[in-house]
Amino acid sequence: MSEIIDYAAIADAARDGYMNRVVSTVNDHDVHISVMDAPYRWHVHPNSDETFVSVEGTLIIEFEEGVVELRAGQLLTVPAGKRHCTRPGGARSVNLTIEKKDTETVFCDAPS
């Protein structure tokens, strides 16, 4: 029988700082829970799309050409190779993120 994952309880337990943890695997993709109270660095995933599902708060996703605000209940997929940066839109955001297992993350400079 499959195990129920209580991602809300995991998020509630993470009250300080940044947390990103794999909570499940679907075929060749990992499902992460991410709790953010500060920005994450500019980066790119050359070998995987990255899908964000906002669960709590607002997630700001910055791209070279502009900014997207993802509110609770909304989903956005960032294509592989697309440079981006994420941060909470308030004090904290909780998100599910889906990407290929062993996704490469390449940190890069912010756009000028």
N, C-alpha and C positions, 0 to 999 in steps of 0.2 A: 504494500500500500504506500502511496505517496505521502510525503511529509508536508504538513501545513506550515507555511512560513508567515510569521506575524511580523511583517516589516514595520508596522506602526510601533510595536513594542521595541524593536531594534532601534528605531529612530528616537523614541522617547528616552532610551537609555544613553544616547549620545548627546549629551547636553553641552559639552564644551569642545570647541574646535572643529576640525574637519574630520569626517569619517567617510570612507568609501570601502565597501565590503561586498564581496560576491555572496549572494543569498541563494542563487539557484543557477542551474545550467539547463539550457534548452538546445538540444542538438549540438551545434558547434558554437553556440553563443552563451555568454555569461550575462546574468541579470545582477546588477549591482544596486545597493541602496547607498545613496550619498546624502550626507548631512553637511551643509555648508554654513559657516558664519563669517567667512572671509573669502576674498577672490581666489580663484585657482589660476595658475600661470597660463600664458598663451601657449598653445600646443596644436599639434596636428596628429591625426591617426592615418598614416599612409595606407594601411591595409584593412581598414574596416570603417563602415558607416558607424555612427553613434546616435542612438535614439534616446532622447530624454523624455521622461514622463514626470511632470510636476505633480507632487503629492501634497505638499504643504508650502505655503508661502509663494513667493515669486522668484523664478530663476531668470537672471539676466544672462543672455548669451550674446557676446560681442563677436562680430565679424569685421573684416577689413572694410566692408562697405556699409556697416550699420549695426544696430542693436535690435534684438528681439527680446520681449518680455514674455516669459512662459508662466502662466498662472496655474494654480492647482486645477487638475482635470484636463490640462492640455498636453499635447505631445508634439515633438519636433524631431526630425531626423537630420543630422548633420552629415553630409556625404563624406566619404573617405577622401583625404587629401585637402579638406577645407580647414584652414587655420581659424581657431576660435579660442575664446576665453570665457569662463563662466564665473558668476558671483551671485550671491543672494540679493534679491531686490529689497530686502529689509534686514532684520536681525538674523534671520535664518531661513534656509530653504531645505526641503526634503524632496529627493528625486529618485526615481528608478532610472537606471541607465542600462541599455542593452547594446552589447558589442561582441564581436567575435572573441572567442577565447584567445589568450596570448596576443591581444591587440598591442601593436607597437605604439608608444606615445613618444613623440619627438617634441621637446620644448623648443620654443623659438622666441624671437624678440617681438614686442608689440609693433603693430604697423606705425609708420611715421605719420 
